[in-house]
Amino acid sequence: MPLAHHPLDLQLAMPFTIARGTQTEANNVLLRLTDGDVEGIGEAAPSEHYGDSQSSSIHFLRQAASVISGSEPLSCLHELLEGIAKNNPAPKAALDMAAYDLLGKRLQAPVYQLLGLDPSHTPRTSFTIGIDSPACMAEKAKAASDYPILKVKVGTEHDVENLEAVRSVTDAVIRVDANEAWTPKLAVEKLQEFARYNIELVEQPVMASDLQGLGFVRDRSPIPVIADEACIGPSDVVRVAPYVDGINIKLMKCGGIYPALQMIHIARAHHLRVMMGCMIESSLAITAAGHLSPLLDYADLDGQLLIEEDPYEGIRVEDGRLVLPDGPGLGVRERIR
Ligand SMILES: [Mg+2]
């Protein structure tokens, strides 16, 4: 059997609140994909919002175990996985990154090299501040002084107080993410008010299904609009392109590095800015996303920084900049405790 998997439950260092709710742990899945004597590893960070859970991911991987060998080319791997189920992007992403890891180890090359990318061109990542009281958000912003970019979660009636409190303690670049919380009209009002805090971009101001609403906001907002929940996989990029300034790609939404690359190419063809984000993930999945980061305008790869005990080491953040490991494959190792 070339594929083994088990649950990977990660506790957050502190509860993480966004407009949709609060999370205290992430119920992820670890997998090992072997081909002969070489092993690739991958992580699924399933999100109920995108129709995945730990149990549905494990169910998917059981089915995948009976059809994949571990040695098929990436395009064939994705065709096989689509044949099992149309959804389940998180376990697909885990298999995809394990396949890249395996390939890189076989060729003795880091994944960024397989992708033809220069590791000195990685961007800086943001660090996310979840929704809390203004005083607590200011405290969190102060504690995050190592990070030159903050992503502040918004979508409550206290957004202005919260932003005021954060801005009063930091000169960092600030991005905001409303996670679909507003109507188009409210979004325009909020963003016009937020402009005085010098905000770099806003993610998903309105419902994912409301593309006209996204366009309404983009046409009136002083702050660039990025689609996140509205842009899941490659076919969504063309659909959202007329209505936004950019897209936020996540491996756990699109199904891995291979479809993420397609999304980046389609986005560039449509003159869109490209961001990559993440779920609550260990350094394993974050490093997989990081290998694509030289292609990005904006990185939001901080899931590993929000968990209590990261079981892996790989990508590092130095003065906010992503630093890729140079070992073969993903370059990720189990952390020795
Ligand atoms: Mg977002």
py3Dmol code that shows the C-alpha trace and the ligand (Angstrom):
import py3Dmol

protein = """\
ATOM      1  CA  MET A   1       0.000   0.000   0.000  1.00  0.00           C
ATOM      2  CA  PRO A   2       1.725   3.254  -1.117  1.00  0.00           C
ATOM      3  CA  LEU A   3      -0.431   5.501   1.031  1.00  0.00           C
ATOM      4  CA  ALA A   4      -0.778   5.768   4.825  1.00  0.00           C
ATOM      5  CA  HIS A   5      -2.602   8.464   6.751  1.00  0.00           C
ATOM      6  CA  HIS A   6      -3.612   9.435  10.263  1.00  0.00           C
ATOM      7  CA  PRO A   7      -5.383  12.327  12.045  1.00  0.00           C
ATOM      8  CA  LEU A   8      -3.222  15.331  12.952  1.00  0.00           C
ATOM      9  CA  ASP A   9      -4.989  17.459  15.581  1.00  0.00           C
ATOM     10  CA  LEU A  10      -3.391  20.865  16.155  1.00  0.00           C
ATOM     11  CA  GLN A  11      -4.264  23.119  19.101  1.00  0.00           C
ATOM     12  CA  LEU A  12      -4.245  26.856  18.495  1.00  0.00           C
ATOM     13  CA  ALA A  13      -2.101  28.994  20.797  1.00  0.00           C
ATOM     14  CA  MET A  14      -5.210  31.133  21.404  1.00  0.00           C
ATOM     15  CA  PRO A  15      -8.796  31.059  20.080  1.00  0.00           C
ATOM     16  CA  PHE A  16      -8.995  32.480  16.539  1.00  0.00           C
ATOM     17  CA  THR A  17     -12.117  34.472  15.623  1.00  0.00           C
ATOM     18  CA  ILE A  18     -13.266  35.613  12.185  1.00  0.00           C
ATOM     19  CA  ALA A  19     -16.662  36.974  11.049  1.00  0.00           C
ATOM     20  CA  ARG A  20     -17.996  33.382  10.679  1.00  0.00           C
ATOM     21  CA  GLY A  21     -16.999  32.021  14.106  1.00  0.00           C
ATOM     22  CA  THR A  22     -14.230  30.949  16.492  1.00  0.00           C
ATOM     23  CA  GLN A  23     -11.739  28.084  16.096  1.00  0.00           C
ATOM     24  CA  THR A  24      -9.635  26.587  18.924  1.00  0.00           C
ATOM     25  CA  GLU A  25      -8.155  23.578  17.139  1.00  0.00           C
ATOM     26  CA  ALA A  26      -7.584  22.275  13.625  1.00  0.00           C
ATOM     27  CA  ASN A  27      -8.431  18.662  12.845  1.00  0.00           C
ATOM     28  CA  ASN A  28      -6.030  17.936  10.006  1.00  0.00           C
ATOM     29  CA  VAL A  29      -4.775  14.732   8.381  1.00  0.00           C
ATOM     30  CA  LEU A  30      -1.180  13.657   7.743  1.00  0.00           C
ATOM     31  CA  LEU A  31      -0.307  11.331   4.894  1.00  0.00           C
ATOM     32  CA  ARG A  32       2.722   9.434   3.678  1.00  0.00           C
ATOM     33  CA  LEU A  33       2.995   8.471   0.024  1.00  0.00           C
ATOM     34  CA  THR A  34       5.696   5.974  -0.875  1.00  0.00           C
ATOM     35  CA  ASP A  35       7.168   4.856  -4.160  1.00  0.00           C
ATOM     36  CA  GLY A  36       9.831   2.209  -3.670  1.00  0.00           C
ATOM     37  CA  ASP A  37      12.202   3.476  -0.991  1.00  0.00           C
ATOM     38  CA  VAL A  38      11.222   7.161  -1.266  1.00  0.00           C
ATOM     39  CA  GLU A  39       8.536   8.741   0.894  1.00  0.00           C
ATOM     40  CA  GLY A  40       6.640  12.004   0.356  1.00  0.00           C
ATOM     41  CA  ILE A  41       4.553  13.623   3.085  1.00  0.00           C
ATOM     42  CA  GLY A  42       1.458  15.784   2.882  1.00  0.00           C
ATOM     43  CA  GLU A  43      -1.110  17.451   5.111  1.00  0.00           C
ATOM     44  CA  ALA A  44      -4.827  18.094   4.653  1.00  0.00           C
ATOM     45  CA  ALA A  45      -6.360  20.993   6.592  1.00  0.00           C
ATOM     46  CA  PRO A  46     -10.043  20.328   5.875  1.00  0.00           C
ATOM     47  CA  SER A  47     -12.532  23.170   6.126  1.00  0.00           C
ATOM     48  CA  GLU A  48     -16.267  22.575   6.610  1.00  0.00           C
ATOM     49  CA  HIS A  49     -16.806  25.799   4.671  1.00  0.00           C
ATOM     50  CA  TYR A  50     -15.453  24.070   1.553  1.00  0.00           C
ATOM     51  CA  GLY A  51     -17.207  20.765   2.229  1.00  0.00           C
ATOM     52  CA  ASP A  52     -14.277  18.933   3.853  1.00  0.00           C
ATOM     53  CA  SER A  53     -13.838  17.451   7.327  1.00  0.00           C
ATOM     54  CA  GLN A  54     -11.243  15.220   8.960  1.00  0.00           C
ATOM     55  CA  SER A  55     -13.504  12.174   8.491  1.00  0.00           C
ATOM     56  CA  SER A  56     -14.428  12.991   4.870  1.00  0.00           C
ATOM     57  CA  SER A  57     -10.729  13.524   4.127  1.00  0.00           C
ATOM     58  CA  ILE A  58      -9.848  10.140   5.609  1.00  0.00           C
ATOM     59  CA  HIS A  59     -12.699   8.523   3.652  1.00  0.00           C
ATOM     60  CA  PHE A  60     -11.352  10.126   0.451  1.00  0.00           C
ATOM     61  CA  LEU A  61      -7.788   8.971   1.161  1.00  0.00           C
ATOM     62  CA  ARG A  62      -8.970   5.393   1.739  1.00  0.00           C
ATOM     63  CA  GLN A  63     -10.495   5.444  -1.733  1.00  0.00           C
ATOM     64  CA  ALA A  64      -7.398   7.093  -3.203  1.00  0.00           C
ATOM     65  CA  ALA A  65      -5.194   4.386  -1.688  1.00  0.00           C
ATOM     66  CA  SER A  66      -6.801   1.791  -3.950  1.00  0.00           C
ATOM     67  CA  VAL A  67      -6.216   3.692  -7.219  1.00  0.00           C
ATOM     68  CA  ILE A  68      -2.865   5.462  -6.960  1.00  0.00           C
ATOM     69  CA  SER A  69       0.616   3.978  -7.124  1.00  0.00           C
ATOM     70  CA  GLY A  70       2.682   6.968  -5.972  1.00  0.00           C
ATOM     71  CA  SER A  71       4.638   7.032  -9.231  1.00  0.00           C
ATOM     72  CA  GLU A  72       2.120   8.623 -11.612  1.00  0.00           C
ATOM     73  CA  PRO A  73       2.866  12.054 -13.132  1.00  0.00           C
ATOM     74  CA  LEU A  74       1.120  14.946 -11.383  1.00  0.00           C
ATOM     75  CA  SER A  75      -1.424  15.532 -14.162  1.00  0.00           C
ATOM     76  CA  CYS A  76      -2.432  11.848 -14.033  1.00  0.00           C
ATOM     77  CA  LEU A  77      -2.597  11.951 -10.231  1.00  0.00           C
ATOM     78  CA  HIS A  78      -5.074  14.840 -10.370  1.00  0.00           C
ATOM     79  CA  GLU A  79      -7.150  13.106 -13.051  1.00  0.00           C
ATOM     80  CA  LEU A  80      -7.380  10.008 -10.853  1.00  0.00           C
ATOM     81  CA  LEU A  81      -8.332  12.093  -7.807  1.00  0.00           C
ATOM     82  CA  GLU A  82     -11.052  13.962  -9.760  1.00  0.00           C
ATOM     83  CA  GLY A  83     -12.390  10.533 -10.722  1.00  0.00           C
ATOM     84  CA  ILE A  84     -12.888   9.642  -7.050  1.00  0.00           C
ATOM     85  CA  ALA A  85     -14.823  12.795  -6.101  1.00  0.00           C
ATOM     86  CA  LYS A  86     -15.312  16.314  -7.439  1.00  0.00           C
ATOM     87  CA  ASN A  87     -14.915  17.895  -4.002  1.00  0.00           C
ATOM     88  CA  ASN A  88     -12.540  17.087  -1.078  1.00  0.00           C
ATOM     89  CA  PRO A  89      -9.885  19.672  -2.043  1.00  0.00           C
ATOM     90  CA  ALA A  90      -7.970  19.291   1.263  1.00  0.00           C
ATOM     91  CA  PRO A  91      -7.029  15.582   0.932  1.00  0.00           C
ATOM     92  CA  LYS A  92      -6.307  16.214  -2.764  1.00  0.00           C
ATOM     93  CA  ALA A  93      -3.906  18.986  -1.690  1.00  0.00           C
ATOM     94  CA  ALA A  94      -2.251  16.586   0.787  1.00  0.00           C
ATOM     95  CA  LEU A  95      -1.685  13.997  -1.958  1.00  0.00           C
ATOM     96  CA  ASP A  96      -0.472  16.638  -4.412  1.00  0.00           C
ATOM     97  CA  MET A  97       2.131  18.051  -2.008  1.00  0.00           C
ATOM     98  CA  ALA A  98       3.251  14.534  -1.033  1.00  0.00           C
ATOM     99  CA  ALA A  99       3.709  13.743  -4.740  1.00  0.00           C
ATOM    100  CA  TYR A 100       5.827  16.909  -5.215  1.00  0.00           C
ATOM    101  CA  ASP A 101       7.814  16.006  -2.091  1.00  0.00           C
ATOM    102  CA  LEU A 102       8.409  12.504  -3.407  1.00  0.00           C
ATOM    103  CA  LEU A 103       9.419  13.760  -6.857  1.00  0.00           C
ATOM    104  CA  GLY A 104      11.822  16.313  -5.396  1.00  0.00           C
ATOM    105  CA  LYS A 105      13.416  13.723  -3.133  1.00  0.00           C
ATOM    106  CA  ARG A 106      13.808  11.356  -6.065  1.00  0.00           C
ATOM    107  CA  LEU A 107      15.467  14.084  -8.158  1.00  0.00           C
ATOM    108  CA  GLN A 108      17.396  15.504  -5.149  1.00  0.00           C
ATOM    109  CA  ALA A 109      15.909  18.956  -5.850  1.00  0.00           C
ATOM    110  CA  PRO A 110      13.802  21.333  -3.747  1.00  0.00           C
ATOM    111  CA  VAL A 111      10.245  21.832  -5.009  1.00  0.00           C
ATOM    112  CA  TYR A 112      10.917  25.515  -5.851  1.00  0.00           C
ATOM    113  CA  GLN A 113      13.617  24.280  -8.234  1.00  0.00           C
ATOM    114  CA  LEU A 114      11.229  21.773  -9.848  1.00  0.00           C
ATOM    115  CA  LEU A 115       8.937  24.766 -10.426  1.00  0.00           C
ATOM    116  CA  GLY A 116      11.763  26.880 -11.873  1.00  0.00           C
ATOM    117  CA  LEU A 117      11.510  29.500  -9.109  1.00  0.00           C
ATOM    118  CA  ASP A 118      14.131  31.614  -7.358  1.00  0.00           C
ATOM    119  CA  PRO A 119      14.000  31.216  -3.553  1.00  0.00           C
ATOM    120  CA  SER A 120      15.515  34.686  -3.079  1.00  0.00           C
ATOM    121  CA  HIS A 121      12.305  36.160  -4.542  1.00  0.00           C
ATOM    122  CA  THR A 122       9.966  35.110  -1.741  1.00  0.00           C
ATOM    123  CA  PRO A 123       7.616  37.818  -0.448  1.00  0.00           C
ATOM    124  CA  ARG A 124       6.946  38.933   3.096  1.00  0.00           C
ATOM    125  CA  THR A 125       4.002  37.257   4.800  1.00  0.00           C
ATOM    126  CA  SER A 126       1.303  38.895   6.841  1.00  0.00           C
ATOM    127  CA  PHE A 127       0.513  37.841  10.398  1.00  0.00           C
ATOM    128  CA  THR A 128      -3.198  37.562  11.189  1.00  0.00           C
ATOM    129  CA  ILE A 129      -4.946  39.305  14.080  1.00  0.00           C
ATOM    130  CA  GLY A 130      -8.311  37.633  14.825  1.00  0.00           C
ATOM    131  CA  ILE A 131     -11.398  39.525  15.982  1.00  0.00           C
ATOM    132  CA  ASP A 132     -11.331  40.483  19.678  1.00  0.00           C
ATOM    133  CA  SER A 133     -11.870  43.570  21.844  1.00  0.00           C
ATOM    134  CA  PRO A 134     -10.023  46.713  20.662  1.00  0.00           C
ATOM    135  CA  ALA A 135      -7.599  46.465  23.627  1.00  0.00           C
ATOM    136  CA  CYS A 136      -6.838  42.786  22.953  1.00  0.00           C
ATOM    137  CA  MET A 137      -6.358  43.398  19.223  1.00  0.00           C
ATOM    138  CA  ALA A 138      -3.944  46.248  20.005  1.00  0.00           C
ATOM    139  CA  GLU A 139      -2.062  43.910  22.386  1.00  0.00           C
ATOM    140  CA  LYS A 140      -1.850  41.229  19.692  1.00  0.00           C
ATOM    141  CA  ALA A 141      -0.641  43.803  17.163  1.00  0.00           C
ATOM    142  CA  LYS A 142       2.060  44.963  19.596  1.00  0.00           C
ATOM    143  CA  ALA A 143       3.123  41.372  20.239  1.00  0.00           C
ATOM    144  CA  ALA A 144       3.399  40.891  16.449  1.00  0.00           C
ATOM    145  CA  SER A 145       5.930  43.703  16.041  1.00  0.00           C
ATOM    146  CA  ASP A 146       8.298  41.300  14.226  1.00  0.00           C
ATOM    147  CA  TYR A 147       5.867  41.199  11.310  1.00  0.00           C
ATOM    148  CA  PRO A 148       5.852  44.175   8.923  1.00  0.00           C
ATOM    149  CA  ILE A 149       2.404  43.227   7.535  1.00  0.00           C
ATOM    150  CA  LEU A 150      -0.697  42.523   9.622  1.00  0.00           C
ATOM    151  CA  LYS A 151      -3.942  41.026   8.367  1.00  0.00           C
ATOM    152  CA  VAL A 152      -6.768  42.238  10.575  1.00  0.00           C
ATOM    153  CA  LYS A 153     -10.017  40.299  10.612  1.00  0.00           C
ATOM    154  CA  VAL A 154     -13.096  42.527  10.380  1.00  0.00           C
ATOM    155  CA  GLY A 155     -16.839  42.048   9.961  1.00  0.00           C
ATOM    156  CA  THR A 156     -18.346  43.200  13.272  1.00  0.00           C
ATOM    157  CA  GLU A 157     -19.987  46.451  14.347  1.00  0.00           C
ATOM    158  CA  HIS A 158     -16.759  47.372  16.163  1.00  0.00           C
ATOM    159  CA  ASP A 159     -14.493  47.324  13.105  1.00  0.00           C
ATOM    160  CA  VAL A 160     -13.561  51.009  13.261  1.00  0.00           C
ATOM    161  CA  GLU A 161     -12.690  50.876  16.991  1.00  0.00           C
ATOM    162  CA  ASN A 162     -10.676  47.716  16.358  1.00  0.00           C
ATOM    163  CA  LEU A 163      -8.738  49.202  13.455  1.00  0.00           C
ATOM    164  CA  GLU A 164      -8.206  52.446  15.337  1.00  0.00           C
ATOM    165  CA  ALA A 165      -6.743  50.453  18.256  1.00  0.00           C
ATOM    166  CA  VAL A 166      -4.448  48.406  16.002  1.00  0.00           C
ATOM    167  CA  ARG A 167      -3.284  51.429  13.990  1.00  0.00           C
ATOM    168  CA  SER A 168      -2.526  53.340  17.217  1.00  0.00           C
ATOM    169  CA  VAL A 169       0.211  50.809  18.130  1.00  0.00           C
ATOM    170  CA  THR A 170       1.741  49.946  14.744  1.00  0.00           C
ATOM    171  CA  ASP A 171       3.042  51.412  11.489  1.00  0.00           C
ATOM    172  CA  ALA A 172       2.835  47.977   9.820  1.00  0.00           C
ATOM    173  CA  VAL A 173       1.108  47.493   6.473  1.00  0.00           C
ATOM    174  CA  ILE A 174      -2.478  46.519   7.302  1.00  0.00           C
ATOM    175  CA  ARG A 175      -4.718  44.274   5.196  1.00  0.00           C
ATOM    176  CA  VAL A 176      -8.296  43.514   6.226  1.00  0.00           C
ATOM    177  CA  ASP A 177     -10.461  40.428   5.678  1.00  0.00           C
ATOM    178  CA  ALA A 178     -14.250  40.581   6.115  1.00  0.00           C
ATOM    179  CA  ASN A 179     -14.934  36.896   5.305  1.00  0.00           C
ATOM    180  CA  GLU A 180     -18.196  37.741   3.440  1.00  0.00           C
ATOM    181  CA  ALA A 181     -19.645  39.740   6.372  1.00  0.00           C
ATOM    182  CA  TRP A 182     -21.031  42.797   4.568  1.00  0.00           C
ATOM    183  CA  THR A 183     -23.673  43.803   2.059  1.00  0.00           C
ATOM    184  CA  PRO A 184     -22.175  45.614  -0.954  1.00  0.00           C
ATOM    185  CA  LYS A 185     -23.472  48.994   0.261  1.00  0.00           C
ATOM    186  CA  LEU A 186     -22.156  48.503   3.809  1.00  0.00           C
ATOM    187  CA  ALA A 187     -18.814  47.323   2.415  1.00  0.00           C
ATOM    188  CA  VAL A 188     -18.367  50.556   0.447  1.00  0.00           C
ATOM    189  CA  GLU A 189     -19.230  52.639   3.534  1.00  0.00           C
ATOM    190  CA  LYS A 190     -16.835  50.655   5.718  1.00  0.00           C
ATOM    191  CA  LEU A 191     -13.965  50.751   3.232  1.00  0.00           C
ATOM    192  CA  GLN A 192     -14.333  54.488   2.676  1.00  0.00           C
ATOM    193  CA  GLU A 193     -14.101  54.882   6.454  1.00  0.00           C
ATOM    194  CA  PHE A 194     -11.165  52.441   6.729  1.00  0.00           C
ATOM    195  CA  ALA A 195      -9.115  54.309   4.094  1.00  0.00           C
ATOM    196  CA  ARG A 196      -7.754  56.724   6.726  1.00  0.00           C
ATOM    197  CA  TYR A 197      -5.989  53.804   8.421  1.00  0.00           C
ATOM    198  CA  ASN A 198      -3.959  53.228   5.268  1.00  0.00           C
ATOM    199  CA  ILE A 199      -5.211  49.738   4.336  1.00  0.00           C
ATOM    200  CA  GLU A 200      -3.435  47.811   1.569  1.00  0.00           C
ATOM    201  CA  LEU A 201      -6.291  45.522   0.486  1.00  0.00           C
ATOM    202  CA  VAL A 202      -9.573  43.940   1.549  1.00  0.00           C
ATOM    203  CA  GLU A 203     -10.444  40.268   1.195  1.00  0.00           C
ATOM    204  CA  GLN A 204     -13.945  39.053   0.391  1.00  0.00           C
ATOM    205  CA  PRO A 205     -16.095  41.994   1.583  1.00  0.00           C
ATOM    206  CA  VAL A 206     -19.401  40.386   0.468  1.00  0.00           C
ATOM    207  CA  MET A 207     -20.945  36.935   0.026  1.00  0.00           C
ATOM    208  CA  ALA A 208     -18.981  34.631  -2.285  1.00  0.00           C
ATOM    209  CA  SER A 209     -22.048  34.070  -4.483  1.00  0.00           C
ATOM    210  CA  ASP A 210     -22.568  37.817  -5.044  1.00  0.00           C
ATOM    211  CA  LEU A 211     -20.198  38.578  -7.920  1.00  0.00           C
ATOM    212  CA  GLN A 212     -22.155  41.681  -8.967  1.00  0.00           C
ATOM    213  CA  GLY A 213     -21.822  42.845  -5.356  1.00  0.00           C
ATOM    214  CA  LEU A 214     -18.048  42.292  -5.472  1.00  0.00           C
ATOM    215  CA  GLY A 215     -17.913  44.378  -8.655  1.00  0.00           C
ATOM    216  CA  PHE A 216     -20.059  47.090  -7.033  1.00  0.00           C
ATOM    217  CA  VAL A 217     -17.586  47.301  -4.142  1.00  0.00           C
ATOM    218  CA  ARG A 218     -14.495  47.156  -6.376  1.00  0.00           C
ATOM    219  CA  ASP A 219     -15.828  50.067  -8.495  1.00  0.00           C
ATOM    220  CA  ARG A 220     -16.367  52.285  -5.420  1.00  0.00           C
ATOM    221  CA  SER A 221     -13.757  51.138  -2.891  1.00  0.00           C
ATOM    222  CA  PRO A 222     -10.595  53.181  -2.285  1.00  0.00           C
ATOM    223  CA  ILE A 223      -8.976  49.862  -1.252  1.00  0.00           C
ATOM    224  CA  PRO A 224      -8.201  47.005  -3.725  1.00  0.00           C
ATOM    225  CA  VAL A 225     -10.632  44.049  -3.496  1.00  0.00           C
ATOM    226  CA  ILE A 226      -9.382  40.447  -3.394  1.00  0.00           C
ATOM    227  CA  ALA A 227     -11.682  37.425  -3.875  1.00  0.00           C
ATOM    228  CA  ASP A 228     -11.094  34.589  -1.399  1.00  0.00           C
ATOM    229  CA  GLU A 229     -14.251  32.555  -0.659  1.00  0.00           C
ATOM    230  CA  ALA A 230     -15.508  33.422  -4.194  1.00  0.00           C
ATOM    231  CA  CYS A 231     -12.429  31.930  -5.877  1.00  0.00           C
ATOM    232  CA  ILE A 232     -11.883  28.266  -5.069  1.00  0.00           C
ATOM    233  CA  GLY A 233     -10.298  26.535  -8.071  1.00  0.00           C
ATOM    234  CA  PRO A 234      -8.955  27.251 -11.578  1.00  0.00           C
ATOM    235  CA  SER A 235     -12.422  27.603 -13.184  1.00  0.00           C
ATOM    236  CA  ASP A 236     -13.369  30.335 -10.696  1.00  0.00           C
ATOM    237  CA  VAL A 237     -10.524  32.658 -11.719  1.00  0.00           C
ATOM    238  CA  VAL A 238     -12.122  33.536 -15.078  1.00  0.00           C
ATOM    239  CA  ARG A 239     -15.531  33.852 -13.394  1.00  0.00           C
ATOM    240  CA  VAL A 240     -14.407  36.384 -10.753  1.00  0.00           C
ATOM    241  CA  ALA A 241     -11.837  38.246 -12.887  1.00  0.00           C
ATOM    242  CA  PRO A 242     -14.214  41.011 -14.118  1.00  0.00           C
ATOM    243  CA  TYR A 243     -15.273  41.886 -10.562  1.00  0.00           C
ATOM    244  CA  VAL A 244     -12.100  42.030  -8.443  1.00  0.00           C
ATOM    245  CA  ASP A 245      -8.520  43.322  -8.358  1.00  0.00           C
ATOM    246  CA  GLY A 246      -7.009  40.004  -7.306  1.00  0.00           C
ATOM    247  CA  ILE A 247      -7.527  36.507  -5.915  1.00  0.00           C
ATOM    248  CA  ASN A 248      -6.453  34.638  -2.795  1.00  0.00           C
ATOM    249  CA  ILE A 249      -5.378  31.070  -3.628  1.00  0.00           C
ATOM    250  CA  LYS A 250      -5.233  28.365  -0.954  1.00  0.00           C
ATOM    251  CA  LEU A 251      -3.941  24.835  -1.477  1.00  0.00           C
ATOM    252  CA  MET A 252      -6.810  23.548   0.694  1.00  0.00           C
ATOM    253  CA  LYS A 253      -9.422  25.194  -1.570  1.00  0.00           C
ATOM    254  CA  CYS A 254      -7.977  24.312  -4.966  1.00  0.00           C
ATOM    255  CA  GLY A 255      -6.450  20.867  -4.286  1.00  0.00           C
ATOM    256  CA  GLY A 256      -2.696  21.454  -4.280  1.00  0.00           C
ATOM    257  CA  ILE A 257       0.349  23.023  -5.933  1.00  0.00           C
ATOM    258  CA  TYR A 258      -0.546  21.791  -9.449  1.00  0.00           C
ATOM    259  CA  PRO A 259      -3.987  23.487  -9.625  1.00  0.00           C
ATOM    260  CA  ALA A 260      -2.603  26.523  -7.732  1.00  0.00           C
ATOM    261  CA  LEU A 261      -0.063  27.007 -10.541  1.00  0.00           C
ATOM    262  CA  GLN A 262      -2.897  26.928 -13.074  1.00  0.00           C
ATOM    263  CA  MET A 263      -4.761  29.544 -11.047  1.00  0.00           C
ATOM    264  CA  ILE A 264      -1.701  31.810 -10.952  1.00  0.00           C
ATOM    265  CA  HIS A 265      -1.249  31.603 -14.732  1.00  0.00           C
ATOM    266  CA  ILE A 266      -4.954  32.282 -15.407  1.00  0.00           C
ATOM    267  CA  ALA A 267      -4.935  35.181 -12.929  1.00  0.00           C
ATOM    268  CA  ARG A 268      -1.906  36.777 -14.617  1.00  0.00           C
ATOM    269  CA  ALA A 269      -3.590  36.443 -18.022  1.00  0.00           C
ATOM    270  CA  HIS A 270      -6.483  38.460 -16.561  1.00  0.00           C
ATOM    271  CA  HIS A 271      -4.161  41.080 -15.007  1.00  0.00           C
ATOM    272  CA  LEU A 272      -5.175  40.057 -11.493  1.00  0.00           C
ATOM    273  CA  ARG A 273      -2.982  40.390  -8.434  1.00  0.00           C
ATOM    274  CA  VAL A 274      -2.183  37.083  -6.767  1.00  0.00           C
ATOM    275  CA  MET A 275      -2.218  36.287  -3.074  1.00  0.00           C
ATOM    276  CA  MET A 276      -1.780  32.934  -1.357  1.00  0.00           C
ATOM    277  CA  GLY A 277      -3.380  32.210   1.983  1.00  0.00           C
ATOM    278  CA  CYS A 278      -3.824  29.182   4.202  1.00  0.00           C
ATOM    279  CA  MET A 279      -5.972  27.454   6.791  1.00  0.00           C
ATOM    280  CA  ILE A 280      -4.682  26.525  10.257  1.00  0.00           C
ATOM    281  CA  GLU A 281      -1.861  24.252   9.069  1.00  0.00           C
ATOM    282  CA  SER A 282       1.474  22.992  10.357  1.00  0.00           C
ATOM    283  CA  SER A 283       4.763  23.962   8.718  1.00  0.00           C
ATOM    284  CA  LEU A 284       4.289  20.975   6.405  1.00  0.00           C
ATOM    285  CA  ALA A 285       1.400  22.393   4.332  1.00  0.00           C
ATOM    286  CA  ILE A 286       2.593  25.992   4.774  1.00  0.00           C
ATOM    287  CA  THR A 287       5.987  25.059   3.313  1.00  0.00           C
ATOM    288  CA  ALA A 288       4.261  23.438   0.327  1.00  0.00           C
ATOM    289  CA  ALA A 289       2.458  26.736  -0.372  1.00  0.00           C
ATOM    290  CA  GLY A 290       5.684  28.635   0.306  1.00  0.00           C
ATOM    291  CA  HIS A 291       7.448  26.924  -2.605  1.00  0.00           C
ATOM    292  CA  LEU A 292       5.074  28.847  -4.923  1.00  0.00           C
ATOM    293  CA  SER A 293       5.561  32.132  -3.099  1.00  0.00           C
ATOM    294  CA  PRO A 294       8.144  33.685  -5.486  1.00  0.00           C
ATOM    295  CA  LEU A 295       5.179  33.980  -7.906  1.00  0.00           C
ATOM    296  CA  LEU A 296       3.012  36.006  -5.494  1.00  0.00           C
ATOM    297  CA  ASP A 297       2.188  39.646  -4.933  1.00  0.00           C
ATOM    298  CA  TYR A 298       0.911  38.978  -1.425  1.00  0.00           C
ATOM    299  CA  ALA A 299       1.552  36.104   0.982  1.00  0.00           C
ATOM    300  CA  ASP A 300      -0.601  35.267   3.981  1.00  0.00           C
ATOM    301  CA  LEU A 301       1.155  32.090   5.066  1.00  0.00           C
ATOM    302  CA  ASP A 302       0.987  32.226   8.834  1.00  0.00           C
ATOM    303  CA  GLY A 303      -1.160  29.229   9.893  1.00  0.00           C
ATOM    304  CA  GLN A 304       1.870  27.536  11.462  1.00  0.00           C
ATOM    305  CA  LEU A 305       2.516  30.615  13.613  1.00  0.00           C
ATOM    306  CA  LEU A 306      -0.931  30.345  15.218  1.00  0.00           C
ATOM    307  CA  ILE A 307      -0.635  26.763  16.546  1.00  0.00           C
ATOM    308  CA  GLU A 308       0.617  25.704  19.963  1.00  0.00           C
ATOM    309  CA  GLU A 309       3.093  23.015  18.912  1.00  0.00           C
ATOM    310  CA  ASP A 310       4.160  22.777  15.295  1.00  0.00           C
ATOM    311  CA  PRO A 311       5.076  19.118  14.608  1.00  0.00           C
ATOM    312  CA  TYR A 312       7.149  20.061  11.525  1.00  0.00           C
ATOM    313  CA  GLU A 313       9.902  22.458  10.567  1.00  0.00           C
ATOM    314  CA  GLY A 314      10.469  23.789   7.075  1.00  0.00           C
ATOM    315  CA  ILE A 315       9.706  27.307   5.954  1.00  0.00           C
ATOM    316  CA  ARG A 316      10.858  30.096   8.299  1.00  0.00           C
ATOM    317  CA  VAL A 317       9.811  33.693   8.664  1.00  0.00           C
ATOM    318  CA  GLU A 318      12.702  36.164   9.071  1.00  0.00           C
ATOM    319  CA  ASP A 319      11.819  39.845   9.531  1.00  0.00           C
ATOM    320  CA  GLY A 320       8.484  38.930   7.971  1.00  0.00           C
ATOM    321  CA  ARG A 321      10.054  37.410   4.851  1.00  0.00           C
ATOM    322  CA  LEU A 322       9.445  33.777   3.934  1.00  0.00           C
ATOM    323  CA  VAL A 323      12.649  31.721   3.871  1.00  0.00           C
ATOM    324  CA  LEU A 324      12.374  28.395   2.039  1.00  0.00           C
ATOM    325  CA  PRO A 325      14.261  25.282   3.146  1.00  0.00           C
ATOM    326  CA  ASP A 326      16.735  24.029   0.530  1.00  0.00           C
ATOM    327  CA  GLY A 327      16.491  20.290   1.211  1.00  0.00           C
ATOM    328  CA  PRO A 328      15.105  17.974  -1.481  1.00  0.00           C
ATOM    329  CA  GLY A 329      11.327  17.895  -2.028  1.00  0.00           C
ATOM    330  CA  LEU A 330       9.396  20.127   0.336  1.00  0.00           C
ATOM    331  CA  GLY A 331      12.438  20.238   2.643  1.00  0.00           C
ATOM    332  CA  VAL A 332      10.214  19.587   5.670  1.00  0.00           C
ATOM    333  CA  ARG A 333      11.338  17.556   8.684  1.00  0.00           C
ATOM    334  CA  GLU A 334       9.606  16.327  11.799  1.00  0.00           C
ATOM    335  CA  ARG A 335      10.442  18.603  14.684  1.00  0.00           C
ATOM    336  CA  ILE A 336      12.480  16.895  17.371  1.00  0.00           C
ATOM    337  CA  ARG A 337      10.997  17.559  20.817  1.00  0.00           C
TER     338      ARG A 337
END
"""
ligand_1 = """\
1
MG
Mg -9.654 35.377 3.579
"""
view = py3Dmol.view(width=600, height=400)
view.addModel(protein, "pdb")
view.setStyle({"model": 0}, {"cartoon": {"style": "trace"}})
view.addModel(ligand_1, "xyz")
view.setStyle({"model": 1}, {"stick": {}})
view.zoomTo()
view.show()
